[in-house]
Amino acid sequence: MDLADIATDDLLAEVQRRMHCMDKPEKRVIMVGPPGSGKGTQSPRLKKEHCLCHLATGDMLRAAVAAKTPLGNEAKQAMDAGGLVSDDIVVGLIAENVKKPECRIGFILDGFPRTVGQAEKLDEMLSHQGNSIDKVLDFEVPDATLVERITGRWIHPGSGRSYHNKFAPPKQEGKDDITGEDLIQRKDDNAETLKKRLEAYHRDTVPVLQHYKDRVAHIAADKSADDVAKQIQKAVQQ
């Protein structure tokens, strides 16, 4: 890339961003919460404020498959066969991604680990790198509150940005604020599917909080987005 081709304002913005990030402490954060608890709303804020990279398992899998990496090829074989991608493949993808320059200061893990077994594999991988999880953010929302959140949720598929008809509406109905592209509703964003997902969350994922009990920060995620952001900021700085 020729720097002469980059607009001066863009160059200055990047220099300012790097200066802002120079003195940031390393942070390795896991976001845990039921569907609709607001993780997708808060992760961009946390990423920007602390100069972390955001690692979502679905995004990593799609990128690896598209790039035809060895792990991506393994994942594609499993998916083509109608099976689940193994925990070892997902942990391997995380191991590869955390070595990227944008993850130098740390990362936010969203959507993994979902079970204690996955948490143990993640801990083992990070230990081999001389690292460990610093903070686990537990997004607490009463189950009854989640139905309204889920059924009104809209997603920008290209970036993962999330909106809500009532709580966080886009500037223009049905359009992403940044790109102007169409928003979509996930096919599983309905009350019946939510009930099954919540049952799985309480059964499989809540025990992950006990696994990391000395590093868990409980976030009252049924508050306003700004209030939740303040809680997260305080928790991460501790």
Accessible surface in RSA format (square Angstrom, percent):
REM  Atomic radii and reference values for relative SASA: ProtOr
REM  Chains: A
REM  Algorithm: Lee & Richards
REM  Probe-radius: 1.40
REM  Slices: 20
REM RES _ NUM      All-atoms   Total-Side   Main-Chain    Non-polar    All polar
REM                ABS   REL    ABS   REL    ABS   REL    ABS   REL    ABS   REL
RES MET A   1   205.36 106.3 117.55  77.8  87.81 209.1 118.36 100.6  87.00 115.3
RES ASP A   2    84.68  59.3  72.27  71.9  12.40  29.3  27.17  63.9  57.51  57.4
RES LEU A   3   114.28  63.6 109.82  78.6   4.46  11.2 110.07  77.3   4.21  11.3
RES ALA A   4    91.93  84.5  50.01  77.2  41.91  95.3  63.17  89.0  28.75  76.2
RES ASP A   5   120.63  84.5  83.58  83.2  37.05  87.6  33.31  78.4  87.31  87.1
RES ILE A   6    49.06  27.9  36.85  27.5  12.20  29.4  40.63  29.3   8.43  22.9
RES ALA A   7    59.22  54.5  42.28  65.2  16.95  38.6  54.32  76.5   4.90  13.0
RES THR A   8    94.35  67.1  89.10  90.3   5.25  12.5  52.55  70.6  41.80  63.2
RES ASP A   9   110.82  77.6 103.43 102.9   7.39  17.5  31.93  75.1  78.89  78.7
RES ASP A  10    86.84  60.8  80.30  79.9   6.54  15.5  17.43  41.0  69.41  69.2
RES LEU A  11    59.47  33.1  58.83  42.1   0.63   1.6  59.31  41.7   0.15   0.4
RES LEU A  12    98.84  55.0  98.66  70.6   0.18   0.5  98.72  69.3   0.12   0.3
RES ALA A  13    56.89  52.3  49.05  75.7   7.85  17.9  51.52  72.6   5.37  14.2
RES GLU A  14    60.91  35.0  58.33  44.1   2.58   6.1  36.84  71.3  24.07  19.7
RES VAL A  15    79.15  52.1  77.64  70.3   1.51   3.6  79.07  68.7   0.09   0.2
RES GLN A  16   122.75  68.6 117.16  85.6   5.59  13.3  37.11  79.0  85.64  65.0
RES ARG A  17   123.64  51.9 117.29  59.8   6.35  15.1  64.72  88.5  58.92  35.7
RES ARG A  18   150.94  63.4 147.18  75.0   3.76   9.0  47.33  64.7 103.61  62.8
RES MET A  19   126.56  65.5 114.25  75.6  12.31  29.3  94.30  80.2  32.26  42.7
RES HIS A  20    89.74  49.0  70.60  49.1  19.14  49.0  57.20  58.9  32.54  37.9
RES CYS A  21     7.24   5.5   7.24   8.1   0.00   0.0   6.17  15.6   1.08   1.2
RES MET A  22   137.13  71.0 111.19  73.6  25.94  61.8  90.92  77.3  46.21  61.2
RES ASP A  23   134.32  94.1 106.08 105.6  28.24  66.8  41.54  97.8  92.78  92.5
RES LYS A  24    47.80  23.3  35.53  21.8  12.27  29.2  13.03  11.7  34.77  37.0
RES PRO A  25    78.72  57.4  67.30  61.3  11.42  41.5  78.26  64.6   0.46   2.9
RES GLU A  26    98.82  56.7  83.09  62.9  15.73  37.4  28.14  54.4  70.68  57.7
RES LYS A  27    28.49  13.9  28.49  17.5   0.00   0.0   4.15   3.7  24.34  25.9
RES ARG A  28    28.55  12.0  28.55  14.6   0.00   0.0   0.00   0.0  28.55  17.3
RES VAL A  29     0.00   0.0   0.00   0.0   0.00   0.0   0.00   0.0   0.00   0.0
RES ILE A  30     0.53   0.3   0.53   0.4   0.00   0.0   0.53   0.4   0.00   0.0
RES MET A  31     4.45   2.3   0.00   0.0   4.45  10.6   0.00   0.0   4.45   5.9
RES VAL A  32     4.99   3.3   1.89   1.7   3.10   7.5   4.99   4.3   0.00   0.0
RES GLY A  33     9.65  11.9   0.00   N/A   9.65  11.9   0.00   0.0   9.65  21.6
RES PRO A  34     4.72   3.4   4.72   4.3   0.00   0.0   4.72   3.9   0.00   0.0
RES PRO A  35    16.79  12.2  10.19   9.3   6.60  24.0  16.46  13.6   0.33   2.0
RES GLY A  36     8.80  10.9   0.00   N/A   8.80  10.9   4.04  11.1   4.76  10.7
RES SER A  37     1.65   1.4   0.00   0.0   1.65   3.8   0.00   0.0   1.65   2.3
RES GLY A  38    24.11  29.7   0.00   N/A  24.11  29.7  20.69  56.8   3.41   7.6
RES LYS A  39    31.46  15.3  29.73  18.2   1.73   4.1  15.47  13.9  15.99  17.0
RES GLY A  40    31.65  39.0   0.00   N/A  31.65  39.0  19.85  54.5  11.80  26.4
RES THR A  41    52.63  37.4  41.71  42.3  10.92  26.0  29.84  40.1  22.80  34.5
RES GLN A  42     5.34   3.0   4.80   3.5   0.54   1.3   0.91   1.9   4.43   3.4
RES SER A  43     2.53   2.1   2.44   3.3   0.09   0.2   0.28   0.6   2.26   3.2
RES PRO A  44    67.58  49.2  59.66  54.4   7.92  28.8  63.09  52.1   4.48  27.9
RES ARG A  45   100.48  42.2  90.77  46.3   9.71  23.1  47.79  65.3  52.69  31.9
RES LEU A  46     5.95   3.3   2.67   1.9   3.28   8.2   5.70   4.0   0.25   0.7
RES LYS A  47    96.51  47.1  95.30  58.5   1.21   2.9  42.84  38.6  53.68  57.2
RES LYS A  48   170.77  83.3 158.78  97.4  11.99  28.5 109.39  98.5  61.38  65.4
RES GLU A  49    68.53  39.3  66.59  50.4   1.94   4.6  17.33  33.5  51.20  41.8
RES HIS A  50     8.43   4.6   8.37   5.8   0.06   0.2   7.39   7.6   1.03   1.2
RES CYS A  51    15.70  11.9   2.65   3.0  13.04  30.7   9.57  24.3   6.12   6.6
RES LEU A  52     4.63   2.6   0.00   0.0   4.63  11.6   0.02   0.0   4.62  12.4
RES CYS A  53     8.62   6.5   7.11   7.9   1.51   3.6   8.62  21.8   0.00   0.0
RES HIS A  54    60.81  33.2  38.64  26.9  22.17  56.7  20.53  21.2  40.28  46.9
RES LEU A  55     9.67   5.4   9.67   6.9   0.00   0.0   9.67   6.8   0.00   0.0
RES ALA A  56    19.80  18.2  18.73  28.9   1.07   2.4  18.73  26.4   1.07   2.8
RES THR A  57    22.31  15.9  21.39  21.7   0.92   2.2   6.57   8.8  15.74  23.8
RES GLY A  58    27.39  33.8   0.00   N/A  27.39  33.8  22.97  63.0   4.43   9.9
RES ASP A  59    76.75  53.8  70.85  70.5   5.91  14.0  28.40  66.8  48.35  48.2
RES MET A  60    12.47   6.5   6.89   4.6   5.58  13.3  10.81   9.2   1.66   2.2
RES LEU A  61    28.38  15.8  28.35  20.3   0.02   0.1  28.38  19.9   0.00   0.0
RES ARG A  62   156.63  65.8 148.83  75.9   7.81  18.6  78.30 107.0  78.34  47.5
RES ALA A  63    61.66  56.7  49.96  77.1  11.69  26.6  58.29  82.1   3.37   8.9
RES ALA A  64     8.53   7.8   4.42   6.8   4.11   9.4   8.21  11.6   0.31   0.8
RES VAL A  65    31.91  21.0  27.20  24.6   4.71  11.4  27.54  23.9   4.37  11.9
RES ALA A  66    83.48  76.8  49.86  76.9  33.62  76.5  61.88  87.1  21.60  57.2
RES ALA A  67    70.40  64.7  37.15  57.3  33.25  75.6  48.80  68.7  21.60  57.2
RES LYS A  68   157.94  77.1 142.64  87.5  15.30  36.4  84.94  76.5  73.00  77.8
RES THR A  69    40.79  29.0  37.25  37.8   3.54   8.4  40.79  54.8   0.00   0.0
RES PRO A  70   105.72  77.1  98.75  90.0   6.97  25.3 104.19  86.0   1.53   9.5
RES LEU A  71    31.47  17.5  31.47  22.5   0.00   0.0  31.47  22.1   0.00   0.0
RES GLY A  72     0.10   0.1   0.00   N/A   0.10   0.1   0.00   0.0   0.10   0.2
RES ASN A  73    63.96  44.1  62.67  60.6   1.29   3.1  18.97  45.6  44.99  43.5
RES GLU A  74    86.72  49.8  82.48  62.4   4.24  10.1  29.06  56.2  57.66  47.1
RES ALA A  75     0.00   0.0   0.00   0.0   0.00   0.0   0.00   0.0   0.00   0.0
RES LYS A  76    96.17  46.9  96.17  59.0   0.00   0.0  63.19  56.9  32.98  35.1
RES GLN A  77   128.43  71.8 119.78  87.5   8.65  20.6  42.30  90.0  86.13  65.3
RES ALA A  78    25.76  23.7  16.11  24.9   9.66  22.0  25.26  35.6   0.50   1.3
RES MET A  79    84.85  43.9  67.25  44.5  17.60  41.9  38.45  32.7  46.40  61.5
RES ASP A  80   102.44  71.8  64.81  64.5  37.63  89.0  32.86  77.3  69.57  69.4
RES ALA A  81    90.72  83.4  47.75  73.7  42.96  97.7  60.95  85.8  29.77  78.9
RES GLY A  82    71.30  87.9   0.00   N/A  71.30  87.9  35.83  98.3  35.47  79.4
RES GLY A  83    39.64  48.9   0.00   N/A  39.64  48.9  30.26  83.0   9.38  21.0
RES LEU A  84   171.68  95.6 151.11 108.1  20.57  51.7 152.51 107.1  19.18  51.6
RES VAL A  85    26.00  17.1   9.31   8.4  16.69  40.2   9.31   8.1  16.69  45.3
RES SER A  86    53.89  45.5  43.65  58.3  10.24  23.6  49.00 104.3   4.89   6.8
RES ASP A  87    43.85  30.7  39.76  39.6   4.09   9.7   5.04  11.9  38.81  38.7
RES ASP A  88    94.53  66.2  84.19  83.8  10.34  24.4  30.22  71.1  64.31  64.1
RES ILE A  89    14.76   8.4  14.37  10.7   0.39   0.9  14.75  10.6   0.01   0.0
RES VAL A  90    12.63   8.3  12.63  11.4   0.00   0.0  12.63  11.0   0.00   0.0
RES VAL A  91    13.31   8.8  13.31  12.0   0.00   0.0  13.31  11.6   0.00   0.0
RES GLY A  92    18.33  22.6   0.00   N/A  18.33  22.6  17.47  48.0   0.86   1.9
RES LEU A  93     2.67   1.5   2.67   1.9   0.00   0.0   2.67   1.9   0.00   0.0
RES ILE A  94     0.00   0.0   0.00   0.0   0.00   0.0   0.00   0.0   0.00   0.0
RES ALA A  95    17.83  16.4  17.78  27.4   0.05   0.1  17.83  25.1   0.00   0.0
RES GLU A  96    80.73  46.3  72.63  55.0   8.09  19.3  38.13  73.8  42.59  34.8
RES ASN A  97    19.90  13.7  19.90  19.2   0.00   0.0   0.17   0.4  19.74  19.1
RES VAL A  98    19.76  13.0   7.12   6.5  12.64  30.5   7.12   6.2  12.64  34.3
RES LYS A  99   154.69  75.5 120.71  74.1  33.98  80.9  73.77  66.4  80.93  86.2
RES LYS A 100    94.47  46.1  90.48  55.5   3.99   9.5  51.09  46.0  43.38  46.2
RES PRO A 101   116.37  84.8  98.73  90.0  17.64  64.1 107.66  88.9   8.71  54.1
RES GLU A 102   107.60  61.8  87.14  65.9  20.46  48.7  57.21 110.6  50.39  41.1
RES CYS A 103     7.96   6.0   1.61   1.8   6.36  14.9   0.00   0.0   7.96   8.6
RES ARG A 104   156.52  65.7 137.07  69.9  19.45  46.3  72.69  99.3  83.83  50.8
RES ILE A 105     8.35   4.8   7.22   5.4   1.13   2.7   7.55   5.4   0.80   2.2
RES GLY A 106     1.27   1.6   0.00   N/A   1.27   1.6   1.27   3.5   0.00   0.0
RES PHE A 107     2.89   1.4   2.89   1.8   0.00   0.0   2.89   1.8   0.00   0.0
RES ILE A 108     0.00   0.0   0.00   0.0   0.00   0.0   0.00   0.0   0.00   0.0
RES LEU A 109     0.00   0.0   0.00   0.0   0.00   0.0   0.00   0.0   0.00   0.0
RES ASP A 110    23.20  16.3  20.72  20.6   2.47   5.9   1.97   4.6  21.23  21.2
RES GLY A 111    17.65  21.8   0.00   N/A  17.65  21.8  15.96  43.8   1.69   3.8
RES PHE A 112     8.10   4.1   5.99   3.7   2.11   5.5   6.36   3.9   1.74   5.0
RES PRO A 113     4.18   3.0   0.00   0.0   4.18  15.2   0.00   0.0   4.18  26.0
RES ARG A 114   137.83  57.9 137.83  70.3   0.00   0.0  39.50  54.0  98.33  59.6
RES THR A 115    47.16  33.5  47.16  47.8   0.00   0.0  42.34  56.9   4.82   7.3
RES VAL A 116    49.83  32.8  47.64  43.1   2.19   5.3  47.64  41.4   2.19   5.9
RES GLY A 117    35.67  44.0   0.00   N/A  35.67  44.0  29.03  79.7   6.65  14.9
RES GLN A 118    24.58  13.7  24.58  18.0   0.00   0.0   0.08   0.2  24.50  18.6
RES ALA A 119     0.00   0.0   0.00   0.0   0.00   0.0   0.00   0.0   0.00   0.0
RES GLU A 120    96.08  55.2  88.89  67.2   7.19  17.1  29.44  57.0  66.63  54.4
RES LYS A 121    78.55  38.3  75.30  46.2   3.25   7.7  40.38  36.3  38.17  40.7
RES LEU A 122     0.00   0.0   0.00   0.0   0.00   0.0   0.00   0.0   0.00   0.0
RES ASP A 123    39.22  27.5  34.48  34.3   4.74  11.2  27.57  64.9  11.64  11.6
RES GLU A 124    99.96  57.4  94.42  71.4   5.54  13.2  31.31  60.6  68.65  56.1
RES MET A 125    21.66  11.2  17.43  11.5   4.24  10.1  21.01  17.9   0.66   0.9
RES LEU A 126     0.71   0.4   0.71   0.5   0.00   0.0   0.71   0.5   0.00   0.0
RES SER A 127    73.80  62.4  57.90  77.3  15.89  36.6  23.36  49.7  50.44  70.7
RES HIS A 128   147.07  80.4 109.73  76.3  37.34  95.5  74.51  76.8  72.56  84.4
RES GLN A 129    61.75  34.5  29.64  21.7  32.11  76.4  32.01  68.1  29.74  22.6
RES GLY A 130    68.22  84.1   0.00   N/A  68.22  84.1  37.06 101.7  31.16  69.8
RES ASN A 131    46.83  32.3  34.09  32.9  12.74  30.7   7.53  18.1  39.29  38.0
RES SER A 132    59.75  50.5  56.00  74.7   3.75   8.6  29.78  63.4  29.97  42.0
RES ILE A 133     2.36   1.3   0.00   0.0   2.36   5.7   0.00   0.0   2.36   6.4
RES ASP A 134    56.65  39.7  41.60  41.4  15.05  35.6  16.13  38.0  40.52  40.4
RES LYS A 135    30.33  14.8  30.33  18.6   0.00   0.0   5.79   5.2  24.53  26.1
RES VAL A 136     0.00   0.0   0.00   0.0   0.00   0.0   0.00   0.0   0.00   0.0
RES LEU A 137     0.00   0.0   0.00   0.0   0.00   0.0   0.00   0.0   0.00   0.0
RES ASP A 138     7.19   5.0   7.19   7.2   0.00   0.0   0.00   0.0   7.19   7.2
RES PHE A 139     0.97   0.5   0.15   0.1   0.83   2.1   0.15   0.1   0.83   2.4
RES GLU A 140    78.76  45.2  71.58  54.2   7.17  17.1  31.18  60.3  47.58  38.8
RES VAL A 141    12.89   8.5   0.00   0.0  12.89  31.1   0.76   0.7  12.13  32.9
RES PRO A 142    75.18  54.8  61.90  56.4  13.27  48.3  74.32  61.4   0.85   5.3
RES ASP A 143    60.40  42.3  52.97  52.7   7.43  17.6  25.66  60.4  34.74  34.6
RES ALA A 144    91.52  84.2  63.59  98.1  27.93  63.5  73.35 103.3  18.17  48.1
RES THR A 145    50.53  35.9  42.20  42.8   8.33  19.9  31.97  42.9  18.56  28.1
RES LEU A 146     0.00   0.0   0.00   0.0   0.00   0.0   0.00   0.0   0.00   0.0
RES VAL A 147    62.46  41.1  62.46  56.5   0.00   0.0  62.46  54.3   0.00   0.0
RES GLU A 148    83.54  48.0  76.78  58.1   6.76  16.1  37.37  72.3  46.17  37.7
RES ARG A 149    37.25  15.6  36.41  18.6   0.84   2.0  12.14  16.6  25.10  15.2
RES ILE A 150     0.26   0.1   0.26   0.2   0.00   0.0   0.26   0.2   0.00   0.0
RES THR A 151    61.00  43.4  47.19  47.8  13.81  32.9  32.84  44.1  28.16  42.6
RES GLY A 152     7.74   9.5   0.00   N/A   7.74   9.5   7.73  21.2   0.02   0.0
RES ARG A 153    33.78  14.2  33.78  17.2   0.00   0.0  14.40  19.7  19.39  11.7
RES TRP A 154    75.77  30.4  75.77  36.7   0.00   0.0  74.55  39.7   1.23   2.0
RES ILE A 155    10.17   5.8  10.17   7.6   0.00   0.0  10.17   7.3   0.00   0.0
RES HIS A 156     5.48   3.0   5.48   3.8   0.00   0.0   5.25   5.4   0.23   0.3
RES PRO A 157    83.76  61.0  51.76  47.2  32.00 116.3  57.53  47.5  26.23 163.0
RES GLY A 158    68.59  84.6   0.00   N/A  68.59  84.6  32.63  89.6  35.96  80.5
RES SER A 159    55.96  47.3  17.49  23.3  38.47  88.6  27.38  58.3  28.58  40.0
RES GLY A 160    40.48  49.9   0.00   N/A  40.48  49.9  26.89  73.8  13.59  30.4
RES ARG A 161    72.71  30.5  68.99  35.2   3.72   8.8  40.46  55.3  32.25  19.5
RES SER A 162    29.33  24.8  11.82  15.8  17.50  40.3   8.50  18.1  20.83  29.2
RES TYR A 163    19.10   8.9  15.77   9.0   3.33   8.7  16.47  12.4   2.63   3.2
RES HIS A 164    16.31   8.9  16.31  11.3   0.00   0.0  16.31  16.8   0.00   0.0
RES ASN A 165    96.67  66.7  74.31  71.8  22.37  53.9  28.34  68.2  68.34  66.1
RES LYS A 166   135.10  65.9 108.53  66.6  26.57  63.3  75.94  68.3  59.17  63.0
RES PHE A 167   104.30  52.2  71.23  44.1  33.07  86.1  75.44  45.7  28.86  82.6
RES ALA A 168    41.95  38.6  34.73  53.6   7.22  16.4  41.50  58.4   0.44   1.2
RES PRO A 169    80.25  58.5  63.35  57.7  16.91  61.5  63.35  52.3  16.91 105.1
RES PRO A 170    20.77  15.1   9.99   9.1  10.78  39.2   9.99   8.2  10.78  67.0
RES LYS A 171   184.49  90.0 141.97  87.1  42.52 101.2  97.79  88.0  86.69  92.3
RES GLN A 172   115.97  64.8 111.31  81.3   4.66  11.1  39.64  84.4  76.33  57.9
RES GLU A 173   163.27  93.7 140.67 106.4  22.60  53.8  57.23 110.7 106.04  86.6
RES GLY A 174    28.38  35.0   0.00   N/A  28.38  35.0  22.65  62.2   5.73  12.8
RES LYS A 175    65.94  32.2  65.50  40.2   0.44   1.1  32.37  29.1  33.57  35.8
RES ASP A 176     3.11   2.2   0.00   0.0   3.11   7.4   0.00   0.0   3.11   3.1
RES ASP A 177    54.81  38.4  25.96  25.8  28.85  68.2  11.15  26.2  43.66  43.5
RES ILE A 178   128.10  72.9  97.99  73.0  30.11  72.6 100.22  72.2  27.88  75.7
RES THR A 179    69.22  49.2  34.46  34.9  34.77  82.9  42.51  57.1  26.72  40.4
RES GLY A 180    41.07  50.7   0.00   N/A  41.07  50.7  26.10  71.6  14.98  33.5
RES GLU A 181    94.43  54.2  87.83  66.4   6.60  15.7  38.75  75.0  55.68  45.5
RES ASP A 182    86.69  60.7  79.42  79.0   7.27  17.2  27.36  64.4  59.32  59.2
RES LEU A 183    12.08   6.7   0.90   0.6  11.18  28.1   0.90   0.6  11.18  30.1
RES ILE A 184    81.28  46.3  78.46  58.5   2.82   6.8  81.28  58.5   0.00   0.0
RES GLN A 185    72.84  40.7  50.95  37.2  21.89  52.1  15.10  32.1  57.74  43.8
RES ARG A 186   106.50  44.7  96.22  49.0  10.28  24.5  32.44  44.3  74.06  44.9
RES LYS A 187   201.74  98.4 169.16 103.8  32.58  77.6 123.37 111.0  78.37  83.5
RES ASP A 188    47.23  33.1  45.19  45.0   2.05   4.8  16.28  38.3  30.96  30.9
RES ASP A 189    12.12   8.5   0.32   0.3  11.80  27.9   0.68   1.6  11.44  11.4
RES ASN A 190    56.13  38.7  55.66  53.8   0.46   1.1  34.85  83.9  21.28  20.6
RES ALA A 191    52.81  48.6  44.49  68.7   8.32  18.9  44.71  63.0   8.10  21.5
RES GLU A 192   124.88  71.7 114.77  86.8  10.11  24.1  47.58  92.0  77.30  63.1
RES THR A 193    37.92  27.0  37.41  37.9   0.51   1.2  19.37  26.0  18.55  28.0
RES LEU A 194     1.79   1.0   1.67   1.2   0.12   0.3   1.79   1.3   0.00   0.0
RES LYS A 195   138.87  67.7 135.50  83.1   3.37   8.0  80.86  72.8  58.01  61.8
RES LYS A 196   131.20  64.0 125.04  76.7   6.16  14.7  77.48  69.7  53.72  57.2
RES ARG A 197    77.78  32.7  70.88  36.1   6.90  16.4  28.12  38.4  49.66  30.1
RES LEU A 198    14.81   8.2  14.81  10.6   0.00   0.0  14.81  10.4   0.00   0.0
RES GLU A 199    93.94  53.9  85.52  64.7   8.42  20.0  40.11  77.6  53.83  43.9
RES ALA A 200    35.60  32.7  34.55  53.3   1.05   2.4  34.83  49.0   0.77   2.0
RES TYR A 201    22.72  10.6  19.06  10.8   3.66   9.5  19.59  14.7   3.12   3.8
RES HIS A 202    87.58  47.9  75.52  52.5  12.06  30.8  65.04  67.0  22.54  26.2
RES ARG A 203   156.73  65.8 133.43  68.0  23.31  55.5  76.96 105.2  79.77  48.3
RES ASP A 204    50.87  35.6  44.35  44.1   6.51  15.4  10.63  25.0  40.24  40.1
RES THR A 205    15.30  10.9  15.30  15.5   0.00   0.0   8.31  11.2   6.99  10.6
RES VAL A 206    55.58  36.6  54.68  49.5   0.90   2.2  54.68  47.5   0.90   2.4
RES PRO A 207    52.38  38.2  45.86  41.8   6.53  23.7  51.11  42.2   1.27   7.9
RES VAL A 208     0.00   0.0   0.00   0.0   0.00   0.0   0.00   0.0   0.00   0.0
RES LEU A 209    23.06  12.8  21.15  15.1   1.92   4.8  21.47  15.1   1.59   4.3
RES GLN A 210   113.77  63.6 107.22  78.4   6.55  15.6  50.86 108.3  62.91  47.7
RES HIS A 211    62.00  33.9  34.39  23.9  27.61  70.6  32.10  33.1  29.90  34.8
RES TYR A 212     0.00   0.0   0.00   0.0   0.00   0.0   0.00   0.0   0.00   0.0
RES LYS A 213   140.58  68.6 120.57  74.0  20.01  47.7  74.48  67.0  66.10  70.4
RES ASP A 214   121.30  85.0  80.56  80.2  40.74  96.3  48.36 113.8  72.94  72.7
RES ARG A 215    66.42  27.9  64.07  32.7   2.35   5.6  26.67  36.5  39.75  24.1
RES VAL A 216    27.55  18.1   4.22   3.8  23.32  56.2   4.22   3.7  23.32  63.3
RES ALA A 217    13.97  12.8   8.51  13.1   5.45  12.4  13.97  19.7   0.00   0.0
RES HIS A 218   119.21  65.2  92.89  64.6  26.32  67.3  69.31  71.4  49.90  58.1
RES ILE A 219     3.00   1.7   3.00   2.2   0.00   0.0   3.00   2.2   0.00   0.0
RES ALA A 220    37.39  34.4  32.83  50.7   4.56  10.4  35.28  49.7   2.11   5.6
RES ALA A 221     2.20   2.0   0.26   0.4   1.94   4.4   0.26   0.4   1.94   5.1
RES ASP A 222    63.98  44.8  38.04  37.9  25.94  61.3   5.06  11.9  58.92  58.8
RES LYS A 223   110.03  53.7  96.49  59.2  13.54  32.2  47.36  42.6  62.67  66.8
RES SER A 224    72.37  61.2  54.14  72.3  18.23  42.0  55.47 118.1  16.90  23.7
RES ALA A 225    43.63  40.1  31.86  49.2  11.78  26.8  35.84  50.5   7.79  20.6
RES ASP A 226    85.80  60.1  83.67  83.3   2.12   5.0  24.25  57.1  61.54  61.4
RES ASP A 227    59.56  41.7  56.62  56.4   2.94   7.0  11.10  26.1  48.47  48.3
RES VAL A 228     5.82   3.8   5.82   5.3   0.00   0.0   5.82   5.1   0.00   0.0
RES ALA A 229    20.89  19.2  15.47  23.9   5.43  12.3  16.99  23.9   3.90  10.3
RES LYS A 230   152.85  74.6 144.44  88.6   8.40  20.0  91.32  82.2  61.52  65.5
RES GLN A 231    45.83  25.6  37.75  27.6   8.08  19.2  31.96  68.0  13.87  10.5
RES ILE A 232     5.14   2.9   5.14   3.8   0.00   0.0   5.14   3.7   0.00   0.0
RES GLN A 233    53.70  30.0  53.36  39.0   0.34   0.8  34.12  72.6  19.58  14.9
RES LYS A 234   141.29  68.9 136.62  83.8   4.67  11.1  82.65  74.4  58.65  62.5
RES ALA A 235     7.46   6.9   5.69   8.8   1.76   4.0   7.25  10.2   0.21   0.6
RES VAL A 236     0.81   0.5   0.00   0.0   0.80   1.9   0.04   0.0   0.76   2.1
RES GLN A 237   115.60  64.6  84.81  62.0  30.78  73.3  28.53  60.7  87.07  66.0
RES GLN A 238   136.43  76.3  85.11  62.2  51.33 122.2  66.85 142.3  69.59  52.8
END  Absolute sums over single chains surface
CHAIN  1 A    13809.0      11149.1       2659.9       7659.8       6149.1
END  Absolute sums over all chains
TOTAL         13809.0      11149.1       2659.9       7659.8       6149.1
